[in-house]
Amino acid sequence: MENLIFLGYETIASFLGFLVGVAAVRAVCGPISYKPKYYMFLLAFGVYLAGVFHFTGAGTLYDGLLYGILPSSKQLNLIPVIGAFLNPLTPISGPLSLLQWLYTSLVGAVLNIILFIPFGFFLPVLWKKQPSFRQVAMLSLLFSLGIELSQLLNNRNTDVNDLILNTFGGAAGFWIFQKLCSHSRLCQRFFSLSSRSPSYPLILVAAAFLGRFFLYNEFGLAKAFYM
């Protein structure tokens, strides 16, 4: 029950920020007449963003206040692939532990890719003009970079490999979307849901992130439960 309360609190914090982003875009651009299915996908996108922040453990303001703003150098890996071997926190002491580390790293890599596939799939739904691979990859990179940097506030590892894999996942999601919809008129009509600006998805991502960043105080809620 307590876990559900924490999860609900975290989701609401992200989603409130997401709704502020939607309201801000509407205030600037004016009311936009969308089909009901667009709002269905918009809602799904907001829930998806909350899920990404939860599973990646994105940092918050309160994490920074608890652990300190200045990160440890041990939290950073800026060298692709090989940098993980040089990480002093990597417990490799023999062939068995190496195999275990490789297996764990492989599973983690696959999960990093899978986690961002929906992001690449959502973008052409939310975008008025279908984006290019380069644009999708750039937005995926920025999304992942924001999460990775925020993890410096909560003692999690910030890894360039995660950044690469997340970006690849976003591009893969867009490729899947194109393969599913490029030759289907029904699919094209179903996904012809337009937004005003290519910056719209980025605004929504930033708003959801900031909502969680400023509103989600996990330790404050924990004190209310256990003290």
N, C-alpha and C positions, 0 to 999 in steps of 0.2 A: 504493500500500500504506500509506504513511504517513497519507494522508488518511483512509483507512478506519479506521486505529487511532485517530486523533483523533476521528472521528465516533463510533466505538464507545465510546470513553472518555466522551465527552459524553453519549451516550445512556444509558450505564450510570449515570452520576452522577445524571441526572434520574430514571431509573427506580428507583434505590435509594431516593431520597426519596419517590417515589410509593408504593413498597411499604411504607415506614414509615408513610405516611399511611393506607394500607389497614389495616395492623396496629393503628394507634392507634384507628381507628374500631371495629374488631372488639373491641379490648380494653375500650373504653368501653361499647359496645352489646351485647357478647356475640356468640357465634357466630350467624351468620345462614345459613339454608338458602336458597341461590340455585340457580337452574337453571344448568347448564353454560354456556348461551349468555350468561348475564350475565357470567361471568368472561371470556368471549371479548371482549365489548364493553369490559370493564374493562381488559383487556390492550391493546386497540386504543386506548383513551383515554389510557393511559400513554404509548404510543408516539407518539400524536398530540401530546401535550404536549411531549415531548422534541423533536419536529420543529418545533413553534412556537418554542420557545426557541432552536433552532439558526438558523432562518431569520430571526428578528427580531434575533438577536445580543444576547440579554438579557445584562446585565452580571453579573459575579460579584464575590466578595470580592477576588479576586486582581487583577481589573481595577482596582478602587478603590485597591489598594495600589500598583499600577504607575503609574496616571495621576494619582492624587490623589483625595481624597474630594470636594473642592470643585469643582463643575462650572463651565464657562465660560458666560457669558450668551449666547454665540453658539450654544450647543447647544440653546437653548430657543426654541420657537415657541408662544406662548400665544394667538395670534390666528387663529381659523379662516379658512382659504382665503387671505385677503389677506396674512396674516402671512408666508406663504412668499415673497411678492414682496419683503418688507422684510428678508428674511434676507440678511445681508452675504455669506454663503457661497454664495448662489445665483448662478451665473455667467451673468447675462443681460446681453449687451452689444450686442444687435441683434435684428432680426426673426428671423433664422435660429436664433440661440441661444434666443430666446423660444419658437419652435415646437418646438425640440428639448426644452426644459424642460417645455413643456406635454405633449408626448408621453410623456416619462419620468414626469411626475407622474400622468398618466392611467393608465399601466400600473401604477405603484406603488399608486395608489388601488384599482384592480381587484384587485390581488394582496392588499392589506390586507383587502379584503372577503372574498375567497375563502378566505383563511387562517383566518378565524374562522367560516365557515359550518359546518364540522364541529362546532365547539364548541357552537353552538346546537342542532345535531342530536343531540349526545350527551346534553345535559342532561335531556331528558324520558326518555331511556333509563335514566339513573342515578337519577332522582328517583322517589320513591314516589308522590307526588301530582303530576300534571302541572303544571309551573310556568306562570306567566303571562308574557306578553310583557315586562311590566315587570321581573319577576324575572330572566328570561333576559338582558335588556338590562343590568340592574344587575350581574350576575355577569360578563358580557362586558366591561363597563366596568372593573370591578375587576381582572379578569385582564389587560386591556390596560394599565391604569394601572400595575400592578406591573412589567410589562415596560418601559414607557416610562421610568419612574423609574429602573430599574436601568441603563438605557442612559446615564444621566448618569455612570456609573462607567467607561465604556469609550470616551468621546469620540464616541459616536454622537449624532445629533440626536434630541431628545425633542420630538415634534410633536403638538399637540392635534388636528391633522387625522387622524393615525394613530389616535388614541383614538376619534374619532368614527366613522371607517370600520370599525375593528375591532368597535365596539359594533353598528353597523349590520349587519355580517357575521354576528355572533352571533344577532341578531334574525331575520335572513333565513334562517339555518339552522333556527331554530325554526319559522318560517313554512312552510318546505319540509317539515319533519317533519309538521306539522299537516295540510298538504295531502295528503301521501302516506298518512297513517294515519287521518285523521278519518272516512273513509267505508269503511274496509277492516277487517272483523272479523279476518281473518287477520293483517293487519299489527298490529292492536291486541293480539292474543294474542302475537305474536312479540316485541313491544316491551314487554310487561307485566312489566318487570324492576324490582323495587322496591328502594329503599334506605331507611334508617331516617330520615334527616333531610335537609331541604333544604340544610343546610350541608355535607353530605357531598361534593358535587362541589367546593365551594370549598376544603375541607380537602385534598382530593387535589391540586388545582391548587397550593395553597400549599406542600404537602409536596414536590411535584416541583420547584417553583421553588427551594425552599431546598436540596434535594439538589444541584441543579446549582450554586447560588450558593456553597455551602461546599465542594463536592467537585471541581468542575471547574477545574483549574489549567492552562489552555492553555499558558501561557508556561513553566511548570515542565516540562511534557511536551516542549515544543519544545527546552528546554535539554538534556534527556536525549537528544534525537535529534541535535542539531546541535553539541554541545560535546564 
